[in-house]
Amino acid sequence: MRIDELELEGFRNYGNQSVTFDPACNVIFGENAQGKTNLLEAIIYLSCGKSPRARTDREMIGFDFPSASMRARVFAREREFKVRVDLYRDRRRKMSVNQVPAKNSAALSQVYNTVFFCPEDLFLIREGAAARRRFMDIALCQLRPRYAAALAEYNRAYDHKTRILRDAEERPDLLAALPEFNEQLVRYGGVLIHYRHQFAQRLNEYAAIHHRECSGGREELDVRYQTVSSVTDPSADVAVITEQLRQHMEAHQTAERASRLCLSGPHKDDLLVTIDGRDAKQYASQGQTRTAALALKLAEREIYKNATGEYPVLLLDDVLSELDPKRQEFVLNRINGGQVFITCCEDDRLPQMLGGKVLHVHGGELV
């Protein structure tokens, strides 16, 4: 998978920009706030219809533009694709693949995939469970269209149920709709658990290898998926998981109404990461947590490769400058085989070290 050409119009601080890329390595350097991360954001959005930074599409439209356009020429699965997304301030976005309108983000994910790594991800181990769920969700939404659809429906039902529980004291009549949303939550929740468990198994397999290599064989990393306590076997059939979720939810109905919160479901899932048997979140050093985070992100890349037969486009946003020389070398030795985009600061030595195509960004313009 590779991006051969990208065109931006009215996107963030890019007015009208067209650029071609190297099939292997692209180094993008410049001072802060000039547009390095914005460029990566466009590449990510075209791969999955989601931004790693923006809460709404309107945020990505340049201040002086009524709309924004992103267009890419992509080569994947021995074919060339043209992907386009148009964003508007006052109406829904438009997406297309080879000039055929795309109904949803899944159509974009079926063209090419991306793995994005930024400095915040180095704290993935230390953050709360929501960060690790988001890590799983972003990966699985690109890999499995059924997962993306189930996640969207689960979130919709969760929002409805949350509002009902919150407002039920003033409006008891709302409780009549609760069984419908409970059923949706257990049905779609069963699908989420099924795929998350499979992903966590592969993640554990590859991340353990990367962590062992980076630590010189001194440490063992283990990743385990944690979900609702009533789900005794996350690898069971979805129908079995769904029934166990239903039983758990029924057992918590009284507590949910009293607390006005959704207490039962995979929206509380987590990944338990241990190093040599100890909880990494509590006991690992800063260096260990960074190595573990690197291992998880590199494992994500391997999972894509094994699922699609091609490496995803890898985007490293100013990550290497946050690492010591040993970990820099470890990452650089493992990014061959696919297209890579690396951003760095003006005074960084990376452009000379890595070769490939070097692009300088200044004020939303590429040189």
C-alpha positions as CSV (number, residue, x, y, z in Angstrom):
1,M,0.0,0.0,0.0
2,R,1.3,3.4,-0.8
3,I,0.2,7.0,-1.4
4,D,1.6,8.2,-4.7
5,E,0.0,11.7,-4.8
6,L,-2.0,13.9,-2.5
7,E,-4.0,17.0,-3.2
8,L,-5.3,19.3,-0.5
9,E,-7.6,22.4,-0.9
10,G,-8.8,24.4,2.1
11,F,-7.7,21.7,4.5
12,R,-6.4,23.1,7.8
13,N,-3.6,25.6,6.9
14,Y,-3.2,24.2,3.3
15,G,-4.7,26.5,0.6
16,N,-4.0,24.6,-2.6
17,Q,-1.3,21.9,-2.4
18,S,-0.3,19.0,-4.7
19,V,2.5,16.7,-3.8
20,T,3.9,13.3,-4.9
21,F,5.6,10.9,-2.5
22,D,8.4,8.3,-2.5
23,P,7.1,4.7,-2.4
24,A,9.4,3.9,0.6
25,C,10.4,6.8,2.9
26,N,9.1,10.4,3.1
27,V,10.7,12.7,5.7
28,I,8.7,15.9,6.4
29,F,10.5,18.5,8.4
30,G,9.8,22.1,9.5
31,E,9.2,24.2,12.6
32,N,6.2,23.6,14.8
33,A,2.7,24.7,13.7
34,Q,3.6,24.8,10.0
35,G,1.5,21.9,8.8
36,K,3.5,18.6,9.3
37,T,0.8,16.9,11.4
38,N,-2.0,18.3,9.2
39,L,-0.5,16.5,6.2
40,L,-0.5,13.2,8.1
41,E,-4.0,13.9,9.3
42,A,-5.3,14.1,5.7
43,I,-3.6,10.8,4.8
44,I,-5.2,9.1,7.8
45,Y,-8.7,10.6,7.1
46,L,-8.6,9.3,3.5
47,S,-7.9,5.8,4.8
48,C,-10.7,5.6,7.3
49,G,-13.0,8.6,7.3
50,K,-11.8,9.6,10.8
51,S,-9.3,12.1,12.2
52,P,-7.0,11.3,15.1
53,R,-7.3,14.9,16.3
54,A,-10.6,16.6,15.3
55,R,-13.9,16.1,17.0
56,T,-15.9,17.4,14.0
57,D,-15.2,17.7,10.3
58,R,-15.7,21.4,10.4
59,E,-12.5,21.8,12.5
60,M,-10.4,20.6,9.5
61,I,-11.7,23.3,7.1
62,G,-9.4,26.2,6.7
63,F,-10.5,29.5,8.2
64,D,-10.9,31.3,4.9
65,F,-12.5,28.4,3.0
66,P,-16.2,27.3,2.8
67,S,-15.2,23.7,2.3
68,A,-12.1,21.4,2.2
69,S,-11.1,18.8,-0.3
70,M,-8.7,15.9,0.1
71,R,-7.7,13.7,-2.9
72,A,-5.2,10.9,-3.1
73,R,-3.9,8.6,-5.8
74,V,-3.2,5.2,-4.1
75,F,-1.7,1.9,-5.2
76,A,-2.9,-1.1,-3.2
77,R,-3.7,-4.8,-4.0
78,E,-2.0,-4.4,-7.4
79,R,-4.4,-1.7,-8.5
80,E,-4.6,2.1,-8.6
81,F,-7.3,3.9,-6.7
82,K,-8.4,7.5,-6.5
83,V,-9.9,8.5,-3.2
84,R,-11.6,11.8,-2.5
85,V,-13.3,13.4,0.5
86,D,-15.0,16.8,0.5
87,L,-15.9,18.5,3.8
88,Y,-18.5,21.2,4.3
89,R,-19.5,23.6,7.0
90,D,-23.2,23.3,6.5
91,R,-23.9,19.8,5.2
92,R,-22.6,16.2,5.3
93,R,-19.3,15.3,3.8
94,K,-19.0,13.5,0.4
95,M,-16.7,10.5,-0.1
96,S,-15.8,8.6,-3.3
97,V,-13.5,5.8,-4.5
98,N,-12.7,5.9,-8.2
99,Q,-15.5,8.5,-8.6
100,V,-18.1,6.1,-7.2
101,P,-19.8,7.6,-4.1
102,A,-18.9,5.9,-0.8
103,K,-21.8,5.2,1.6
104,N,-19.6,5.1,4.7
105,S,-16.0,5.1,6.0
106,A,-15.7,1.3,5.5
107,A,-15.4,1.9,1.7
108,L,-12.3,4.0,2.4
109,S,-10.8,1.4,4.7
110,Q,-11.1,-1.2,2.0
111,V,-8.7,0.8,-0.2
112,Y,-5.7,1.3,2.1
113,N,-4.9,1.3,5.8
114,T,-2.7,3.5,8.0
115,V,-1.0,3.1,11.3
116,F,-0.4,6.4,13.1
117,F,2.1,6.9,15.9
118,C,2.4,10.2,17.8
119,P,4.2,11.2,21.0
120,E,1.0,10.8,23.0
121,D,1.0,7.1,22.1
122,L,4.2,6.7,24.1
123,F,1.9,7.1,27.2
124,L,-0.6,4.5,26.0
125,I,0.3,2.1,28.8
126,R,0.0,4.7,31.5
127,E,-3.3,6.2,30.4
128,G,-6.8,5.1,31.3
129,A,-8.7,2.2,29.7
130,A,-10.4,4.6,27.2
131,A,-7.0,5.2,25.4
132,R,-6.4,1.5,24.9
133,R,-10.0,0.9,23.8
134,R,-9.6,3.7,21.3
135,F,-6.4,2.0,20.1
136,M,-8.3,-1.2,19.4
137,D,-11.2,0.6,17.8
138,I,-9.1,2.6,15.4
139,A,-7.3,-0.6,14.2
140,L,-10.4,-2.8,14.0
141,C,-12.5,-0.2,12.2
142,Q,-10.0,-0.3,9.3
143,L,-9.5,-4.1,9.4
144,R,-13.1,-5.3,9.8
145,P,-16.1,-3.4,8.3
146,R,-18.5,-5.4,10.4
147,Y,-16.7,-4.2,13.5
148,A,-17.0,-0.5,12.4
149,A,-20.7,-0.9,11.8
150,A,-21.3,-2.6,15.1
151,L,-19.2,0.0,17.0
152,A,-21.3,2.8,15.4
153,E,-24.6,1.1,16.4
154,Y,-23.3,0.3,19.9
155,N,-22.3,3.9,20.5
156,R,-25.6,5.2,19.3
157,A,-27.5,2.9,21.6
158,Y,-25.2,3.7,24.5
159,D,-25.9,7.5,24.0
160,H,-29.6,6.9,24.0
161,K,-29.5,4.7,27.1
162,T,-27.3,7.2,28.9
163,R,-29.8,10.0,28.3
164,I,-32.7,7.9,29.4
165,L,-31.0,7.0,32.7
166,R,-30.0,10.6,33.3
167,D,-33.5,12.0,32.7
168,A,-35.7,9.2,34.0
169,E,-36.3,10.7,37.4
170,E,-37.9,13.8,35.8
171,R,-39.5,11.7,33.0
172,P,-40.2,8.1,34.1
173,D,-42.0,7.5,30.8
174,L,-38.6,7.3,29.1
175,L,-37.9,4.0,30.9
176,A,-40.3,2.2,28.5
177,A,-37.7,2.5,25.7
178,L,-34.9,1.1,27.9
179,P,-35.4,-2.6,26.9
180,E,-35.0,-1.8,23.2
181,F,-31.6,-0.1,23.7
182,N,-30.5,-2.8,26.2
183,E,-31.1,-5.4,23.5
184,Q,-29.1,-3.4,20.9
185,L,-26.2,-3.0,23.4
186,V,-25.9,-6.7,24.1
187,R,-26.3,-7.6,20.4
188,Y,-23.7,-5.2,19.1
189,G,-21.6,-5.6,22.2
190,G,-21.2,-9.3,21.4
191,V,-19.7,-8.5,18.0
192,L,-17.2,-6.0,19.6
193,I,-16.0,-8.5,22.2
194,H,-15.6,-11.2,19.5
195,Y,-13.3,-9.0,17.4
196,R,-11.4,-7.3,20.2
197,H,-10.5,-10.7,21.7
198,Q,-9.1,-11.9,18.3
199,F,-7.2,-8.6,17.9
200,A,-5.7,-8.8,21.4
201,Q,-4.5,-12.3,20.8
202,R,-2.6,-11.3,17.7
203,L,-1.4,-8.1,19.5
204,N,0.1,-10.2,22.3
205,E,1.8,-12.5,19.9
206,Y,3.6,-9.8,17.9
207,A,4.1,-7.2,20.7
208,A,5.9,-9.8,22.9
209,I,8.4,-10.4,20.2
210,H,9.1,-6.7,19.6
211,H,9.4,-5.9,23.3
212,R,11.8,-8.9,23.9
213,E,14.0,-7.7,21.0
214,C,14.1,-4.1,22.2
215,S,14.8,-5.0,25.8
216,G,17.7,-7.3,24.7
217,G,15.8,-10.4,25.8
218,R,15.6,-9.2,29.4
219,E,11.9,-8.6,29.6
220,E,8.7,-10.5,28.7
221,L,5.6,-8.5,27.7
222,D,2.1,-9.9,27.9
223,V,-1.2,-8.4,26.7
224,R,-4.5,-9.7,27.9
225,Y,-8.0,-8.5,26.9
226,Q,-10.4,-7.7,29.8
227,T,-14.1,-7.5,29.3
228,V,-17.4,-8.0,31.2
229,S,-17.0,-10.5,34.0
230,S,-19.9,-12.7,32.9
231,V,-18.2,-13.4,29.5
232,T,-16.3,-16.5,30.5
233,D,-14.8,-17.1,27.1
234,P,-14.4,-14.2,24.7
235,S,-13.5,-16.7,22.0
236,A,-16.9,-18.3,22.1
237,D,-19.6,-17.9,19.5
238,V,-21.1,-14.4,19.3
239,A,-24.5,-15.8,20.3
240,V,-23.0,-17.2,23.5
241,I,-21.3,-13.9,24.3
242,T,-24.5,-12.0,23.6
243,E,-26.5,-14.1,26.1
244,Q,-23.8,-13.7,28.8
245,L,-23.9,-9.9,28.2
246,R,-27.7,-10.0,28.5
247,Q,-27.5,-11.8,31.9
248,H,-24.9,-9.3,33.1
249,M,-27.0,-6.3,32.1
250,E,-30.1,-7.7,33.7
251,A,-28.2,-8.2,37.0
252,H,-27.2,-4.6,37.0
253,Q,-30.5,-2.9,36.0
254,T,-31.2,-1.7,39.6
255,A,-27.7,-0.3,40.1
256,E,-27.8,1.4,36.7
257,R,-31.1,3.2,37.5
258,A,-29.8,4.2,40.9
259,S,-26.5,5.6,39.6
260,R,-28.0,6.9,36.3
261,L,-25.0,5.3,34.4
262,C,-24.5,2.5,32.0
263,L,-22.5,0.1,34.2
264,S,-22.5,-3.0,32.0
265,G,-21.0,-3.5,28.6
266,P,-17.8,-3.5,26.5
267,H,-17.6,0.3,26.8
268,K,-15.5,-0.5,29.9
269,D,-13.1,-3.0,28.2
270,D,-9.4,-2.7,28.6
271,L,-6.1,-4.3,27.7
272,L,-4.0,-5.5,30.7
273,V,-0.3,-5.1,29.8
274,T,2.2,-6.8,32.1
275,I,6.0,-6.8,32.0
276,D,7.5,-9.9,33.7
277,G,4.2,-10.5,35.3
278,R,3.8,-7.1,36.8
279,D,1.1,-4.6,35.8
280,A,3.0,-2.2,33.5
281,K,0.6,0.7,34.2
282,Q,1.5,0.7,37.9
283,Y,5.0,-0.7,38.1
284,A,6.9,-0.1,34.8
285,S,9.5,2.6,34.5
286,Q,9.2,5.3,31.9
287,G,11.6,3.5,29.6
288,Q,9.7,0.2,29.9
289,T,6.3,1.9,29.2
290,R,7.8,3.5,26.1
291,T,9.2,0.2,24.9
292,A,5.9,-1.5,25.5
293,A,4.0,1.3,23.5
294,L,6.5,0.9,20.6
295,A,5.9,-2.8,20.7
296,L,2.1,-2.4,20.5
297,K,2.2,0.0,17.6
298,L,4.7,-2.1,15.6
299,A,2.5,-5.2,16.4
300,E,-0.5,-3.3,15.0
301,R,1.5,-2.9,11.7
302,E,2.2,-6.6,11.6
303,I,-1.5,-7.5,12.2
304,Y,-2.4,-5.4,9.2
305,K,0.3,-7.0,7.1
306,N,-1.0,-10.5,7.9
307,A,-4.6,-9.6,7.4
308,T,-4.2,-7.9,4.0
309,G,-1.0,-9.2,2.6
310,E,0.5,-5.7,2.5
311,Y,2.1,-3.4,5.0
312,P,-0.2,-0.4,5.9
313,V,1.1,3.1,5.4
314,L,3.1,4.0,8.6
315,L,3.0,7.5,9.9
316,L,5.4,8.5,12.6
317,D,4.6,12.0,13.9
318,D,7.6,13.5,15.7
319,V,8.0,10.2,17.6
320,L,11.7,9.5,17.1
321,S,12.7,12.8,18.7
322,E,11.1,11.6,21.9
323,L,13.1,8.4,22.0
324,D,16.7,7.7,23.1
325,P,19.2,6.5,20.4
326,K,18.7,2.9,21.3
327,R,14.9,3.0,20.8
328,Q,15.3,5.2,17.7
329,E,17.5,2.5,16.1
330,F,15.0,-0.2,17.1
331,V,12.2,1.5,15.3
332,L,14.1,2.5,12.2
333,N,15.3,-1.1,11.8
334,R,11.7,-2.4,11.7
335,I,10.0,0.0,9.3
336,N,11.2,-1.5,6.1
337,G,8.9,-3.2,3.6
338,G,6.2,-0.5,3.4
339,Q,5.7,3.2,2.8
340,V,6.6,5.4,5.8
341,F,6.0,9.1,6.6
342,I,8.2,10.6,9.3
343,T,7.8,14.2,10.6
344,C,10.6,15.9,12.5
345,C,11.7,19.4,13.6
346,E,13.8,21.9,11.6
347,D,17.1,21.0,13.3
348,D,16.7,17.3,13.3
349,R,19.3,15.0,11.6
350,L,16.7,12.6,10.3
351,P,16.5,13.9,6.7
352,Q,20.2,13.2,6.3
353,M,20.0,9.8,8.1
354,L,17.0,8.3,6.3
355,G,17.1,9.5,2.7
356,G,14.0,8.9,0.5
357,K,12.1,12.0,-0.3
358,V,12.5,15.0,1.9
359,L,9.8,17.7,2.1
360,H,10.1,21.0,3.9
361,V,6.9,22.5,5.3
362,H,6.5,26.2,6.0
363,G,3.2,28.0,6.4
364,G,1.1,25.2,4.9
365,E,3.3,24.9,1.8
366,L,5.6,22.0,0.8
367,V,9.0,22.3,-0.8
